Amino acid sequence: MKLHLQKPLAFFDLETTGTDVAKDRIVEIAIVKIMPDGQINTLPSESGSAHRFLINPGVPIPVEASMVHGIYDADVKDAPTFEQAAPKLFKFLFDCDLGGYNSNKFDIPLLAEEFLRVGIDFSIEGRNLIDVQVIYHLMEPRNLKAAYKFYCNKSLEDAHEALPDARATYEVFEAMLEKYKDVEVEDGKGSMIKPVQNDMQVIHALSERRKKADLAGHLIYNEKGEVVYNFGKYKGMSVKDILIKDPGYYSWMQNAEFPLYTKKVLMKIRENG
């Protein structure tokens, strides 16, 4: 289907050092620009290749982020900084509407933030912002009522009443186990796995995905099995290290409005040294 465009539409995606718009940095950007006449242009890298446009973020890339997108410090050491790449990016995106997946919530705000850091006002005024994820969730709801219809082919008449919701959830779970028992998918490391098995330990690992040290996810385990902060100025840093470096941070958390379970985990780490 040919898009009806009044101006170019640029679909873009970012790989970053993390998910905090205020502090994290771009390490890769890809842009596919569709022109009103249907012509498609992609953003070439500094070397002229259309394959990857890497950006040196100027800060170390956390290993947790690298494990997701596969970009490490060595990959970007010779890449341009965002400040160096900004004029080219600004020109390529000039007068474009912007599109992406979850882009209104993350990609566009972070891109605008990066431009502002180097003194360029990347305004979204007059641009149409197309978030494909929003359309997807609107047209294909991901709630219990939709799941009950999809997996069980039944209508959930008493939705939001506790007992019918609980029974429907159980039925959906049974149907999922049956539907996906022999289905393989590719994990983040490129291996083919069968994640949906009639084994509660396997399902637990699938449901959790990122191993939390507390229930709220303020504290998580890194790839070394260490408990690290998952928020704030010490995000990604070891709780044990910060207890030594900045003991006042522990006191602040214990007196702030964090969940009691989070405080309990912190206390236990502190007591165990």
Residue frames relative to the residue before (quaternion, step in Angstrom):
aa qw qx qy qz dx dy dz
M 1.0000 0.0000 0.0000 0.0000 0.00 0.00 0.00
K 0.3455 -0.7322 0.5467 0.2136 3.56 -0.84 0.95
L 0.4118 -0.7157 0.5135 0.2335 3.55 -0.86 1.02
H 0.3446 -0.7045 0.5793 0.2221 3.56 -1.09 0.74
L 0.0610 0.8374 -0.5323 0.1083 3.54 -0.08 1.32
Q 0.2959 -0.7305 0.5898 0.1757 3.50 -1.11 0.82
K 0.7694 0.0795 -0.0336 0.6329 3.55 1.28 -0.49
P 0.6706 -0.4806 0.3363 0.4542 3.63 -1.14 0.23
L 0.2068 -0.7487 0.6188 0.1174 3.55 -1.19 0.68
A 0.1243 -0.8166 0.5632 0.0220 3.58 -0.55 1.21
F 0.1500 -0.7524 0.6372 0.0730 3.56 -0.61 1.17
F 0.0586 0.8208 -0.5647 0.0628 3.58 -0.73 0.99
D 0.1427 -0.7691 0.6188 0.0718 3.51 -1.31 0.45
L 0.2240 -0.7823 0.5721 0.1028 3.54 -1.07 0.81
E 0.1384 -0.6892 0.6941 0.1552 3.49 -1.32 0.49
T 0.0985 -0.8500 0.5157 -0.0419 3.55 -0.77 1.06
T 0.6175 -0.5352 0.4238 0.3907 3.53 -1.35 0.03
G 0.7931 -0.1013 0.0859 0.5945 3.59 1.25 -0.25
T 0.5851 -0.6163 0.4240 0.3132 3.55 -1.30 -0.23
D 0.5156 0.6212 -0.4254 0.4089 3.59 1.24 0.28
V 0.3798 -0.7620 0.4791 0.2135 3.58 -0.34 1.27
A 0.6739 0.5334 -0.2998 0.4141 3.57 1.00 -0.82
K 0.8340 0.2311 -0.1018 0.4906 3.60 0.97 -0.72
D 0.6502 0.5466 -0.3433 0.4008 3.62 1.06 -0.51
R 0.3477 -0.7617 0.5314 0.1288 3.52 -1.28 0.55
I 0.5141 -0.6276 0.4944 0.3120 3.55 -1.25 0.51
V 0.1373 -0.7772 0.6078 0.0875 3.58 -1.05 0.81
E 0.7867 0.0277 -0.0375 0.6156 3.58 1.25 -0.29
I 0.0306 -0.7710 0.6355 0.0277 3.53 -1.13 0.71
A 0.0691 -0.7657 0.6383 0.0390 3.54 -1.07 0.81
I 0.0476 -0.8034 0.5934 -0.0117 3.56 -0.91 0.92
V 0.0820 -0.7460 0.6597 0.0387 3.54 -1.00 0.95
K 0.0992 -0.8260 0.5549 0.0037 3.57 -0.42 1.26
I 0.1699 -0.7814 0.5971 0.0632 3.54 -0.69 1.18
M 0.2877 -0.7737 0.5460 0.1437 3.55 -0.70 1.11
P 0.6605 -0.5255 0.3532 0.4035 3.61 -1.16 0.46
D 0.6856 0.4655 -0.2918 0.4777 3.60 1.13 -0.54
G 0.6232 -0.5716 0.3258 0.4228 3.59 1.30 0.09
Q 0.4917 0.6526 -0.4403 0.3721 3.58 1.23 -0.16
I 0.2061 -0.7813 0.5809 0.0983 3.58 -1.03 0.83
N 0.0600 -0.7884 0.6122 0.0002 3.54 -0.84 1.06
T 0.1751 -0.7632 0.6090 0.1262 3.58 -1.09 0.67
L 0.5486 -0.6257 0.4502 0.3239 3.52 -1.17 0.62
P 0.2607 -0.7713 0.5550 0.1704 3.64 -0.55 1.07
S 0.5155 -0.6296 0.4789 0.3295 3.56 -1.16 0.58
E 0.7133 -0.4318 0.3198 0.4499 3.55 -1.29 0.05
S 0.6715 0.4879 -0.2944 0.4737 3.57 1.17 -0.58
G 0.5792 -0.5920 0.3716 0.4195 3.56 1.31 -0.10
S 0.5419 0.6164 -0.4016 0.4062 3.58 1.26 -0.15
A 0.3765 -0.7197 0.5365 0.2289 3.56 -1.06 0.74
H 0.4797 0.7174 -0.4122 0.2919 3.57 1.30 -0.09
R 0.8167 -0.1061 0.1137 0.5557 3.61 0.59 -1.07
F 0.1562 -0.7439 0.6414 0.1043 3.54 -1.09 0.79
L 0.0697 -0.8255 0.5598 -0.0151 3.54 0.00 1.36
I 0.1527 -0.7748 0.6104 0.0618 3.54 -1.19 0.68
N 0.3747 -0.6965 0.5663 0.2321 3.55 -0.96 0.89
P 0.3137 -0.8013 0.4755 0.1830 3.61 -0.40 1.16
G 0.4597 -0.6989 0.4411 0.3250 3.59 1.23 -0.29
V 0.7189 0.2867 -0.2072 0.5984 3.56 1.34 0.05
P 0.6033 -0.5501 0.4061 0.4105 3.61 -1.14 0.41
I 0.3872 -0.6943 0.5536 0.2482 3.56 -1.06 0.76
P 0.4296 -0.6998 0.4935 0.2866 3.64 -0.63 1.02
V 0.5520 -0.6413 0.4162 0.3328 3.54 -0.95 0.89
E 0.5852 0.5746 -0.3765 0.4308 3.60 1.11 -0.61
A 0.6642 0.4833 -0.3021 0.4837 3.59 1.01 -0.79
S 0.6401 0.5362 -0.3253 0.4439 3.59 0.97 -0.85
M 0.6432 0.5319 -0.3230 0.4462 3.57 1.04 -0.75
V 0.6372 0.5107 -0.3229 0.4783 3.58 1.22 -0.44
H 0.8352 0.2150 -0.0986 0.4966 3.60 0.67 -1.06
G 0.4849 -0.7176 0.4083 0.2883 3.60 1.23 -0.03
I 0.5732 0.5648 -0.3897 0.4479 3.60 1.23 0.32
Y 0.1041 -0.8118 0.5746 0.0057 3.55 -0.67 1.18
D 0.7294 -0.4351 0.2921 0.4397 3.56 -1.28 0.29
A 0.6503 0.5360 -0.3196 0.4331 3.58 0.96 -0.87
D 0.6339 0.5582 -0.3313 0.4206 3.58 1.10 -0.66
V 0.7785 0.3489 -0.1654 0.4948 3.58 1.07 -0.70
K 0.3995 0.7565 -0.4639 0.2302 3.61 1.24 -0.05
D 0.7579 0.3320 -0.1973 0.5257 3.61 1.07 -0.63
A 0.4808 0.6674 -0.4366 0.3644 3.60 1.27 0.11
P 0.5791 -0.5783 0.4254 0.3864 3.61 -1.15 0.41
T 0.4879 -0.6048 0.5279 0.3429 3.55 -1.21 0.44
F 0.6479 -0.4955 0.3678 0.4466 3.57 -1.20 0.21
E 0.6095 0.5597 -0.3556 0.4344 3.59 1.01 -0.73
Q 0.6781 0.4795 -0.2875 0.4771 3.57 0.99 -0.81
A 0.7149 0.4500 -0.2512 0.4726 3.58 1.04 -0.78
A 0.5003 0.7238 -0.3967 0.2617 3.57 1.18 -0.59
P 0.6614 0.5016 -0.3510 0.4334 3.68 0.75 -0.82
K 0.6568 0.5078 -0.3077 0.4648 3.58 0.98 -0.86
L 0.6642 0.4995 -0.3012 0.4675 3.57 0.95 -0.89
F 0.6474 0.5283 -0.3173 0.4485 3.56 0.94 -0.92
K 0.6638 0.5003 -0.2988 0.4689 3.57 0.96 -0.88
F 0.6663 0.5133 -0.3072 0.4452 3.58 0.92 -0.91
L 0.7447 0.3919 -0.2046 0.5000 3.58 1.07 -0.77
F 0.3909 0.7500 -0.4682 0.2557 3.59 1.26 -0.04
D 0.8587 0.0452 -0.0803 0.5041 3.56 -0.93 1.03
C 0.4821 0.6500 -0.4531 0.3739 3.60 1.10 0.61
D 0.3963 -0.5882 0.6306 0.3151 3.49 -1.31 0.45
L 0.3096 -0.7773 0.5287 0.1428 3.57 -1.16 0.61
G 0.0222 -0.8044 0.5934 -0.0165 3.56 -0.97 0.88
G 0.1697 0.7779 -0.5945 0.1127 3.54 -1.21 0.52
Y 0.4957 -0.6109 0.5173 0.3369 3.53 -1.34 -0.23
N 0.7936 -0.0213 -0.0839 0.6022 3.56 -0.37 1.32
S 0.3162 0.8111 -0.4473 0.2051 3.56 1.27 0.39
N 0.6329 0.5385 -0.3528 0.4302 3.60 1.00 -0.67
K 0.7041 0.4620 -0.2551 0.4750 3.56 1.11 -0.71
F 0.8352 0.1956 -0.0722 0.5088 3.59 0.96 -0.77
D 0.7554 0.4413 -0.2665 0.4045 3.60 0.40 -1.19
I 0.6952 0.4685 -0.2887 0.4624 3.58 0.83 -0.94
P 0.6621 0.4897 -0.3328 0.4595 3.65 0.83 -0.80
L 0.6779 0.4841 -0.3098 0.4584 3.60 0.94 -0.81
L 0.6290 0.5254 -0.3388 0.4620 3.59 1.00 -0.77
A 0.6540 0.5045 -0.3102 0.4708 3.59 0.93 -0.89
E 0.6303 0.5397 -0.3233 0.4549 3.57 1.06 -0.80
E 0.6504 0.5131 -0.3168 0.4619 3.58 0.94 -0.87
F 0.6445 0.5095 -0.3273 0.4668 3.61 0.96 -0.81
L 0.6642 0.5096 -0.3115 0.4496 3.58 0.91 -0.87
R 0.6116 0.5653 -0.3536 0.4258 3.60 1.05 -0.70
V 0.7456 0.3498 -0.2084 0.5276 3.59 1.12 -0.60
G 0.6391 -0.6032 0.3022 0.3691 3.55 1.22 0.53
I 0.5787 0.5584 -0.3902 0.4484 3.59 1.20 0.46
D 0.2939 -0.7603 0.5565 0.1607 3.56 -0.74 1.07
F 0.0837 -0.7986 0.5960 0.0046 3.56 -0.16 1.31
S 0.1120 -0.8440 0.5237 0.0304 3.55 0.13 1.30
I 0.2914 -0.7383 0.5785 0.1879 3.55 -1.14 0.68
E 0.4046 0.7088 -0.4799 0.3220 3.58 1.26 0.07
G 0.8140 0.2303 -0.1933 0.4971 3.54 -0.90 0.95
R 0.6240 0.5087 -0.3478 0.4805 3.58 1.28 0.02
N 0.3447 -0.6758 0.6025 0.2480 3.55 -1.14 0.65
L 0.1950 -0.7852 0.5820 0.0819 3.56 -0.90 0.99
I 0.1107 -0.8220 0.5585 -0.0048 3.57 -0.45 1.27
D 0.0384 -0.8023 0.5955 -0.0172 3.57 -0.42 1.24
V 0.3301 -0.7863 0.4928 0.1728 3.58 -0.30 1.29
Q 0.6049 0.5646 -0.3615 0.4298 3.60 1.08 -0.63
V 0.6292 0.5356 -0.3339 0.4536 3.58 0.99 -0.80
I 0.6553 0.4986 -0.3069 0.4772 3.58 0.96 -0.88
Y 0.6373 0.5437 -0.3141 0.4468 3.57 0.97 -0.93
H 0.7088 0.4536 -0.2682 0.4690 3.59 0.82 -0.97
L 0.6240 0.5297 -0.3427 0.4612 3.57 1.12 -0.58
M 0.7516 0.4067 -0.2125 0.4738 3.55 0.85 -1.00
E 0.7702 0.1946 -0.1088 0.5976 3.60 1.16 -0.57
P 0.1762 -0.8353 0.5097 0.1072 3.61 0.39 1.20
R 0.2235 -0.7623 0.5967 0.1137 3.54 -1.08 0.81
N 0.4101 0.6728 -0.5129 0.3407 3.56 0.62 1.15
L 0.7285 -0.4433 0.2878 0.4358 3.57 -1.29 0.16
K 0.6321 0.5434 -0.3405 0.4348 3.59 0.96 -0.82
A 0.6755 0.4794 -0.2883 0.4804 3.58 0.97 -0.88
A 0.6457 0.5195 -0.3214 0.4581 3.58 1.00 -0.81
Y 0.6378 0.5354 -0.3226 0.4500 3.59 0.99 -0.84
K 0.6614 0.4888 -0.2974 0.4849 3.56 1.03 -0.81
F 0.6876 0.5018 -0.2875 0.4390 3.59 0.89 -0.92
Y 0.7855 0.3603 -0.1819 0.4692 3.58 0.75 -1.05
C 0.7921 0.3042 -0.1431 0.5095 3.58 1.03 -0.77
N 0.3034 -0.7753 0.4902 0.2579 3.56 1.32 -0.26
K 0.5372 0.5711 -0.4242 0.4531 3.53 0.98 0.95
S 0.3987 -0.6909 0.5444 0.2595 3.54 -1.22 0.50
L 0.3192 -0.7360 0.5666 0.1880 3.56 -0.94 0.91
E 0.2126 -0.8409 0.4894 0.0907 3.54 -0.03 1.37
D 0.7836 0.3025 -0.1515 0.5211 3.57 0.99 -0.80
A 0.0762 0.8344 -0.5403 0.0775 3.57 0.93 0.88
H 0.8072 0.2475 -0.2460 0.4761 3.52 -1.15 0.84
E 0.5407 0.4789 -0.4565 0.5196 3.55 1.22 0.50
A 0.5848 -0.6689 0.3268 0.3223 3.55 -0.74 1.09
L 0.7216 0.4566 -0.2814 0.4378 3.61 0.68 -1.03
P 0.6628 0.4749 -0.3316 0.4746 3.67 0.82 -0.80
D 0.6382 0.5256 -0.3327 0.4537 3.61 1.00 -0.77
A 0.6615 0.5080 -0.3080 0.4577 3.58 0.95 -0.88
R 0.6614 0.4969 -0.3065 0.4708 3.60 0.94 -0.87
A 0.6521 0.5122 -0.3151 0.4616 3.58 0.98 -0.84
T 0.6266 0.5390 -0.3337 0.4533 3.58 1.03 -0.79
Y 0.6413 0.5226 -0.3111 0.4679 3.57 0.99 -0.87
E 0.6697 0.4959 -0.3004 0.4640 3.59 0.93 -0.89
V 0.6326 0.5216 -0.3284 0.4689 3.57 1.02 -0.80
F 0.6428 0.5298 -0.3214 0.4504 3.58 0.95 -0.85
E 0.6445 0.5109 -0.3165 0.4726 3.58 0.95 -0.87
A 0.6698 0.5028 -0.2982 0.4578 3.57 0.93 -0.91
M 0.6200 0.5424 -0.3356 0.4569 3.58 1.06 -0.73
L 0.6490 0.5266 -0.3175 0.4480 3.57 0.92 -0.92
E 0.6727 0.4872 -0.2891 0.4759 3.56 1.02 -0.81
K 0.6875 0.5082 -0.2854 0.4332 3.57 0.88 -0.99
Y 0.8118 0.3037 -0.1269 0.4822 3.59 0.89 -0.93
K 0.3357 0.7988 -0.4674 0.1755 3.62 1.24 0.10
D 0.7894 0.2582 -0.1498 0.5365 3.61 1.04 -0.64
V 0.4911 0.6784 -0.4173 0.3527 3.57 1.28 0.24
E 0.2069 -0.7727 0.5918 0.0993 3.55 -0.87 1.03
V 0.0625 -0.7680 0.6359 0.0436 3.55 -1.16 0.68
E 0.4930 -0.6465 0.4940 0.3081 3.55 -1.25 0.37
D 0.3103 -0.7539 0.5455 0.1942 3.58 -0.78 0.98
G 0.7479 -0.4327 0.2734 0.4226 3.56 -1.31 0.04
K 0.6896 0.4569 -0.2780 0.4882 3.57 1.24 -0.34
G 0.5997 -0.6018 0.3457 0.3984 3.58 1.29 0.14
S 0.5412 0.6085 -0.4078 0.4129 3.59 1.26 0.14
M 0.4054 -0.6909 0.5415 0.2553 3.56 -1.14 0.66
I 0.0145 0.8098 -0.5828 0.0664 3.57 -0.75 1.09
K 0.3328 -0.6810 0.6039 0.2465 3.54 -1.36 0.26
P 0.1319 -0.8644 0.4802 0.0690 3.58 0.20 1.25
V 0.7244 0.3913 -0.2375 0.5155 3.61 1.10 -0.60
Q 0.1678 0.7792 -0.5734 0.1895 3.53 -0.15 1.36
N 0.5312 -0.6131 0.4774 0.3377 3.55 -1.26 0.44
D 0.4895 0.5952 -0.4391 0.4619 3.51 0.76 1.19
M 0.3753 -0.7869 0.4389 0.2175 3.56 -0.34 1.23
Q 0.6027 0.5419 -0.3737 0.4510 3.62 1.11 -0.49
V 0.6370 0.5116 -0.3195 0.4800 3.58 1.05 -0.77
I 0.6683 0.4943 -0.2944 0.4716 3.57 0.94 -0.91
H 0.6025 0.5540 -0.3529 0.4534 3.58 1.06 -0.72
A 0.6735 0.4925 -0.2957 0.4653 3.58 0.87 -0.96
L 0.6448 0.5155 -0.3143 0.4687 3.59 1.04 -0.78
S 0.6816 0.5031 -0.2897 0.4455 3.57 0.91 -0.93
E 0.6968 0.4818 -0.2791 0.4522 3.55 1.00 -0.82
R 0.0846 -0.8510 0.5038 0.1215 3.55 1.07 -0.93
R 0.7814 0.0643 -0.0463 0.6190 3.60 0.71 -0.99
K 0.3776 -0.7775 0.4549 0.2142 3.55 -0.46 1.21
K 0.1955 -0.7998 0.5631 0.0708 3.52 -0.61 1.21
A 0.3719 -0.7055 0.5567 0.2323 3.55 -1.15 0.70
D 0.7450 0.1938 -0.1540 0.6194 3.56 1.25 -0.42
L 0.6559 -0.5480 0.3411 0.3914 3.57 -1.19 0.25
A 0.6903 0.5063 -0.2817 0.4334 3.57 1.05 -0.73
G 0.4737 -0.6869 0.4381 0.3343 3.60 1.19 -0.37
H 0.4056 0.6938 -0.4932 0.3330 3.58 1.21 0.38
L 0.7534 0.2259 -0.1216 0.6055 3.56 1.23 -0.58
I 0.0039 0.8095 -0.5855 0.0440 3.58 -0.77 1.02
Y 0.4746 -0.6334 0.5178 0.3247 3.55 -1.32 0.19
N 0.3218 -0.7228 0.5713 0.2185 3.56 -1.01 0.78
E 0.7435 -0.4204 0.2646 0.4477 3.58 -1.27 0.00
K 0.6518 0.4970 -0.3129 0.4798 3.62 1.25 -0.32
G 0.5399 -0.6303 0.3999 0.3890 3.57 1.27 -0.08
E 0.4944 0.6463 -0.4293 0.3918 3.58 1.28 0.26
V 0.4287 -0.6678 0.5370 0.2862 3.56 -1.12 0.65
V 0.0089 -0.8019 0.5959 -0.0421 3.57 -0.75 1.10
Y 0.5637 -0.5763 0.4637 0.3676 3.54 -1.26 0.40
N 0.2272 -0.7812 0.5715 0.1077 3.56 -1.07 0.80
F 0.7282 0.3040 -0.2109 0.5769 3.58 1.20 0.51
G 0.8135 0.3781 -0.2033 0.3923 3.51 -1.38 0.05
K 0.7930 -0.3621 0.2319 0.4316 3.51 -1.35 -0.19
Y 0.7274 0.3839 -0.2379 0.5167 3.59 1.20 -0.41
K 0.2349 0.8030 -0.5176 0.1791 3.56 1.18 0.44
G 0.8067 0.2350 -0.2076 0.5010 3.55 -0.88 1.04
M 0.6332 0.5344 -0.3273 0.4542 3.59 1.27 -0.16
S 0.6085 -0.6017 0.3960 0.3329 3.54 -1.15 0.75
V 0.4906 -0.6552 0.4902 0.2996 3.56 -0.93 0.92
K 0.6414 0.5332 -0.3270 0.4443 3.59 0.94 -0.85
D 0.6592 0.5099 -0.3124 0.4560 3.58 0.95 -0.86
I 0.6897 0.4772 -0.2871 0.4627 3.57 0.93 -0.86
L 0.5646 0.5813 -0.3874 0.4396 3.61 1.12 -0.52
I 0.6885 0.4406 -0.2679 0.5100 3.56 1.13 -0.66
K 0.7067 0.4869 -0.2595 0.4429 3.54 0.87 -1.03
D 0.8122 0.0265 0.0477 0.5808 3.57 0.90 -0.94
P 0.1182 -0.8406 0.5249 0.0617 3.62 0.37 1.20
G 0.5732 0.6053 -0.3779 0.4027 3.58 1.16 -0.47
Y 0.5735 0.5952 -0.3782 0.4169 3.58 1.19 -0.52
Y 0.6100 0.5389 -0.3341 0.4753 3.56 1.12 -0.74
S 0.6679 0.5016 -0.3017 0.4596 3.59 0.87 -0.94
W 0.6323 0.5341 -0.3318 0.4525 3.55 1.00 -0.82
M 0.6796 0.4896 -0.2995 0.4570 3.58 0.89 -0.91
Q 0.6575 0.5171 -0.3221 0.4432 3.58 0.98 -0.80
N 0.7361 0.3987 -0.2265 0.4979 3.59 1.13 -0.57
A 0.6025 0.5458 -0.3588 0.4586 3.57 1.28 -0.16
E 0.6289 -0.5684 0.3918 0.3575 3.56 -1.33 0.16
F 0.2420 0.7313 -0.5873 0.2483 3.53 0.52 1.27
P 0.6256 -0.5420 0.3838 0.4093 3.61 -1.13 0.49
L 0.5884 -0.5941 0.4209 0.3517 3.56 -1.11 0.70
Y 0.6199 0.5460 -0.3506 0.4413 3.58 1.07 -0.70
T 0.6253 0.5274 -0.3324 0.4694 3.58 1.03 -0.79
K 0.6570 0.5056 -0.3041 0.4694 3.57 0.96 -0.88
K 0.6297 0.5398 -0.3331 0.4485 3.58 1.03 -0.77
V 0.6538 0.5084 -0.3101 0.4669 3.58 0.96 -0.89
L 0.6430 0.5210 -0.3190 0.4619 3.57 0.97 -0.86
M 0.6509 0.5261 -0.3089 0.4519 3.55 0.95 -0.91
K 0.6549 0.5166 -0.3098 0.4565 3.55 0.98 -0.88
I 0.6357 0.5206 -0.3273 0.4666 3.60 0.99 -0.82
R 0.6620 0.5134 -0.2990 0.4570 3.55 0.98 -0.89
E 0.6829 0.4952 -0.2906 0.4515 3.56 0.93 -0.90
N 0.7047 0.4583 -0.2629 0.4735 3.57 1.09 -0.72
G 0.4446 -0.7188 0.4343 0.3114 3.53 1.33 -0.07
